[in-house]
Every structure is written in C-alpha cells, then in structure tokens.
Amino acid sequence: MRLRKRLFVAAAAIVAAVCLARVSFQVPILMYHRIGDPLESGLAVSPETFERQMEFLKVHHYNVVSLSELVGRLRDGRPLPPKTVSITFDDGTIDNIEFAFPVLKKMNFPATVFMITENIGKPGWLSAEDLRLMDGFGVSVGSHTVSHAYLPDVKDDSEIRRQIVDSKRALEELLGHPVTLFSYPAGGFTETARRLVQEAGYEGAVTTNHGRRKDDVYALRRVKIKESGGSLFNFWLKTSGLYHLGKKRIQVGE
C-alpha cells in the first residue's frame, strides 16, 4: 500500500508538472542588441558566441520563424510546432550587418532588427543601404521609435504618437513597403503607448519583461541574450519556452 501511494503521488506530480509546463509555455523571442566585444558593452554578445548559438538552433532542429509569422499565428490562434523560436535585435548598430547578418544568411534564419530611425546612417549605425539589403534577405526591419524615447516618461501623448508614427513612416519610405512591428525602448510602455502602436497600424509589438498576458501581440516579452552566462546550457534554458516560469510580469503602466 505504501509503495502504491508513493507511485500515485509521483504520477500526480508528473501530471501536474506537464500541465504547468503547457500553461506556462511561451514561444521564446530572443532579444539581442550588439554583436561585438562584450568588454565594450554589457549588451554585446561576441560574434563567436552568437555563431555557436545559431549553430545550436540549427543542429537541434529548432523551428526559427519570423516575428511576423509568430505574431500572425498568435493573433489567429494557430498552433506552433515544438521548439519554435524567433530572433530579434534592438537599436540597429552596424555590427548587426557585419557579424550577425552573415551567420543568419548561412543558417537561413529569419530575424527582425528594430531600428532607431534618427540614427540611420550615423557612424556606428545601420545605413539605409544596410537596412534595404538585410530586408531583402529575410531580416525584416521594425521600428524602435525615432529617438529611443522611454515612453512611460513621455507625458505628452502627441510626442508618444510622433515617436511611434514618424519612425514607421520613415522606415516605410526607406523600404518601400509596410512596417508592421514595433519594439518599446527598454521594454517600457503604458496603455496609451500600446493603444497608439495599435492605431498606427502595427500588427505586433515586443517588450522585455513587461506585459499582461503571454498572448498579447502588442506586449510580447522577450528573452534577453547576453554574453555573461552565455553557455549553451543556459542558452538551451532560454530557448525552452519555460524560461519565464515563475518570473514577475510587470503590468502595463507600472
């Protein structure tokens, strides 16, 4: 009887863990910034580490999808295959095309670069030609506002709208097609900012650890990838879809 009870408890624990995993699973959206020397920036991942991580996804048969596809499937309630991930870059520094783009092309992985539009063409930043080139080879371009304004600190709604709308317009004029994805600088947004992003015609937006629901396409949180703790075991944890389990989700407007 005692053995039977232990087996029952163990089975119940396994069932509970599986159910919790299913409820908590969230398709990992990987958030990179710079691909370069980590000693020069805490946001950087070395080119060697980045290539190892992309090789890990390739060798282990991850389903790497564009953020646009992910947003569309979430919006429509369509299921995604296991081991699905999406790759994003914030800011638009020149190293994205120097070091990340060749690896993404080699692996045939889609990705999204979120560009600060007032920095286009400045030294150290992606140029208009860079953005067109990447956009033509599966690395889509989204908006990261005009000037990387932290939107919760912007009290004037017209300025929030300018940051959201003008950046979209500038990128669409540059690329010649609609720009449908937005990234809140530093992950910060309010209900007003979220509404204005939606009204501007974006189909989805990403944050960091902010948001209310894992299926809110205008508040999709991401997994930050940094050089520190950059072992492939840690990368596997971050691409498991359960990395956010137990972590606090910051509410809109906080």
C-alpha positions as CSV (number, residue, x, y, z in Angstrom):
1,M,0.0,0.0,0.0
2,R,2.8,2.4,0.9
3,L,4.5,1.7,-2.5
4,R,1.3,2.2,-4.3
5,K,0.7,5.5,-2.5
6,R,4.2,6.7,-3.5
7,L,3.7,5.8,-7.1
8,F,0.4,7.6,-7.1
9,V,2.0,10.8,-5.7
10,A,4.8,10.6,-8.2
11,A,2.4,10.2,-11.1
12,A,0.3,13.1,-9.8
13,A,3.4,15.2,-9.6
14,I,4.4,14.4,-13.1
15,V,0.9,15.2,-14.5
16,A,0.9,18.5,-12.6
17,A,4.4,19.4,-13.9
18,V,3.3,18.6,-17.5
19,C,0.1,20.7,-17.1
20,L,2.1,23.6,-15.6
21,A,4.6,23.4,-18.4
22,R,1.8,23.6,-21.1
23,V,0.1,26.5,-19.4
24,S,3.4,28.4,-18.9
25,F,5.0,27.7,-22.3
26,Q,5.8,30.8,-24.3
27,V,7.5,30.8,-27.7
28,P,10.9,32.3,-27.0
29,I,11.6,35.6,-28.7
30,L,15.3,36.1,-28.4
31,M,16.4,39.7,-27.8
32,Y,19.9,40.6,-28.9
33,H,21.5,44.1,-29.1
34,R,25.1,44.3,-30.2
35,I,27.2,41.5,-31.7
36,G,30.7,42.5,-30.8
37,D,33.2,42.8,-27.9
38,P,31.4,42.2,-24.6
39,L,34.1,44.3,-22.9
40,E,32.9,47.4,-24.8
41,S,29.2,46.9,-24.0
42,G,27.3,44.9,-21.4
43,L,24.6,44.4,-24.1
44,A,27.0,42.7,-26.5
45,V,27.3,39.1,-27.5
46,S,30.6,38.1,-29.1
47,P,30.5,37.0,-32.7
48,E,31.8,33.6,-31.7
49,T,29.1,33.1,-29.1
50,F,26.4,34.3,-31.5
51,E,27.5,31.8,-34.2
52,R,27.6,29.0,-31.7
53,Q,24.1,29.8,-30.5
54,M,22.8,29.9,-34.1
55,E,24.5,26.6,-34.8
56,F,22.9,25.1,-31.7
57,L,19.5,26.1,-33.1
58,K,20.3,24.6,-36.5
59,V,21.8,21.3,-35.2
60,H,18.9,20.7,-32.8
61,H,16.3,21.4,-35.4
62,Y,14.6,24.4,-33.9
63,N,11.8,26.0,-35.9
64,V,13.1,29.5,-36.4
65,V,10.2,31.7,-37.6
66,S,10.0,35.4,-38.4
67,L,8.4,37.6,-35.8
68,S,5.7,38.5,-38.3
69,E,4.8,34.8,-38.6
70,L,4.8,34.3,-34.9
71,V,2.5,37.4,-34.4
72,G,0.2,36.2,-37.1
73,R,-0.2,32.7,-35.6
74,L,-0.7,34.1,-32.1
75,R,-3.3,36.6,-33.4
76,D,-5.2,33.8,-35.3
77,G,-4.8,31.2,-32.6
78,R,-2.9,28.8,-34.9
79,P,-0.6,26.3,-33.1
80,L,3.1,26.5,-33.5
81,P,5.4,23.5,-33.8
82,P,7.5,22.5,-30.7
83,K,10.9,24.1,-30.4
84,T,9.8,27.3,-32.2
85,V,11.8,30.5,-31.6
86,S,12.1,34.0,-33.1
87,I,15.2,36.2,-33.3
88,T,15.2,40.0,-32.8
89,F,17.8,42.8,-32.5
90,D,17.2,46.2,-30.9
91,D,18.7,49.5,-31.8
92,G,20.3,48.9,-35.2
93,T,24.0,49.1,-34.6
94,I,26.4,48.4,-37.5
95,D,27.6,45.2,-36.1
96,N,24.2,43.6,-36.8
97,I,25.1,43.5,-40.5
98,E,28.8,43.0,-40.0
99,F,28.6,39.9,-37.7
100,A,25.0,38.8,-37.3
101,F,23.7,39.0,-40.8
102,P,26.3,36.6,-42.4
103,V,25.5,34.0,-39.8
104,L,21.7,34.4,-40.3
105,K,22.1,34.1,-44.0
106,K,24.3,30.9,-43.7
107,M,21.7,29.3,-41.4
108,N,18.8,30.6,-43.5
109,F,17.2,32.1,-40.3
110,P,14.8,34.9,-40.5
111,A,15.1,37.7,-37.9
112,T,13.9,41.3,-37.1
113,V,16.0,44.4,-36.5
114,F,14.3,47.2,-34.6
115,M,15.8,50.5,-35.8
116,I,16.1,53.8,-34.1
117,T,15.2,55.9,-37.1
118,E,17.1,59.1,-36.2
119,N,20.3,57.1,-36.1
120,I,20.1,55.7,-39.6
121,G,23.3,56.4,-41.5
122,K,25.2,57.8,-38.5
123,P,28.7,56.4,-37.7
124,G,28.3,53.1,-35.9
125,W,24.7,52.6,-37.0
126,L,23.0,50.8,-39.9
127,S,22.6,52.8,-43.1
128,A,19.6,53.0,-45.4
129,E,21.5,50.6,-47.8
130,D,22.2,48.2,-45.0
131,L,18.6,48.1,-44.0
132,R,17.4,47.5,-47.6
133,L,20.0,44.8,-48.0
134,M,19.0,42.9,-44.8
135,D,15.3,43.4,-45.5
136,G,15.7,41.8,-48.9
137,F,17.4,38.7,-47.4
138,G,14.9,37.7,-44.7
139,V,15.9,40.1,-41.9
140,S,12.9,42.4,-41.6
141,V,13.0,45.9,-40.1
142,G,10.8,47.2,-37.4
143,S,10.6,50.5,-35.5
144,H,12.3,51.2,-32.2
145,T,10.9,54.8,-32.2
146,V,12.5,57.9,-33.6
147,S,15.0,58.6,-30.7
148,H,14.8,55.6,-28.4
149,A,12.5,57.5,-26.1
150,Y,11.4,55.7,-22.9
151,L,7.7,56.0,-23.5
152,P,6.4,55.8,-19.9
153,D,8.5,59.0,-19.2
154,V,6.9,60.9,-22.1
155,K,3.9,62.8,-20.7
156,D,2.8,64.4,-23.9
157,D,0.6,62.0,-25.9
158,S,1.4,63.8,-29.2
159,E,5.1,63.1,-28.6
160,I,4.5,59.4,-28.0
161,R,2.5,59.4,-31.2
162,R,5.3,61.1,-33.1
163,Q,7.9,58.6,-31.8
164,I,5.6,55.7,-33.0
165,V,4.2,57.1,-36.2
166,D,7.1,59.1,-37.6
167,S,9.5,56.2,-37.2
168,K,7.1,53.9,-39.0
169,R,6.7,56.4,-41.9
170,A,10.4,56.9,-42.2
171,L,11.1,53.2,-42.5
172,E,8.3,52.6,-44.9
173,E,9.6,55.4,-47.2
174,L,13.1,53.8,-47.0
175,L,12.0,50.2,-47.6
176,G,9.0,50.8,-49.9
177,H,6.6,48.5,-48.0
178,P,4.6,48.5,-44.8
179,V,6.4,48.2,-41.5
180,T,4.3,46.2,-39.1
181,L,6.4,45.5,-36.0
182,F,7.4,47.7,-33.1
183,S,9.8,47.4,-30.1
184,Y,9.2,49.5,-27.0
185,P,12.6,51.1,-26.0
186,A,13.8,49.4,-22.7
187,G,10.6,47.5,-22.8
188,G,8.7,50.4,-21.3
189,F,5.1,51.2,-22.3
190,T,1.8,52.3,-21.0
191,E,-1.8,51.6,-22.0
192,T,-1.7,54.8,-24.1
193,A,1.5,53.8,-25.9
194,R,0.1,50.4,-26.6
195,R,-3.1,51.9,-28.0
196,L,-1.2,54.3,-30.2
197,V,1.0,51.5,-31.5
198,Q,-2.1,49.6,-32.5
199,E,-3.8,52.7,-34.0
200,A,-0.6,53.4,-36.1
201,G,-1.2,50.1,-37.9
202,Y,1.5,47.9,-36.4
203,E,0.5,44.3,-36.2
204,G,2.6,43.5,-33.1
205,A,5.0,44.9,-30.6
206,V,7.6,43.4,-28.3
207,T,8.8,44.4,-24.8
208,T,11.3,42.9,-22.3
209,N,9.7,41.5,-19.1
210,H,6.6,43.8,-19.3
211,G,3.2,42.8,-20.3
212,R,-0.1,41.3,-19.1
213,R,-0.7,38.1,-21.0
214,K,1.7,35.9,-22.9
215,D,-0.6,36.0,-25.9
216,D,-0.9,39.8,-26.1
217,V,0.6,40.6,-29.5
218,Y,1.1,44.2,-28.5
219,A,3.1,43.3,-25.4
220,L,5.2,40.2,-26.3
221,R,8.0,39.9,-23.8
222,R,11.4,38.5,-24.9
223,V,14.3,36.6,-23.5
224,K,17.4,38.8,-23.2
225,I,20.6,37.2,-24.6
226,K,23.9,38.4,-23.1
227,E,27.5,37.2,-23.2
228,S,27.5,36.7,-19.4
229,G,26.0,33.3,-18.6
230,G,26.4,32.5,-22.3
231,S,27.0,28.8,-22.0
232,L,25.0,26.6,-24.4
233,F,23.2,25.0,-21.4
234,N,21.9,28.5,-20.4
235,F,21.0,29.2,-24.0
236,W,19.0,25.9,-24.1
237,L,17.2,27.0,-20.9
238,K,16.3,30.3,-22.5
239,T,15.1,28.6,-25.7
240,S,13.0,26.1,-23.8
241,G,9.8,28.2,-23.8
242,L,9.6,27.9,-20.0
243,Y,12.3,30.5,-19.1
244,H,9.7,33.0,-17.9
245,L,8.1,30.5,-15.5
246,G,7.9,32.0,-12.0
247,K,9.3,35.4,-13.1
248,K,7.4,38.5,-12.3
249,R,5.5,40.0,-15.2
250,I,5.4,43.8,-14.9
251,Q,2.0,45.2,-15.6
252,V,1.1,47.9,-18.1
253,G,1.6,51.4,-16.7
254,E,3.8,50.3,-13.8
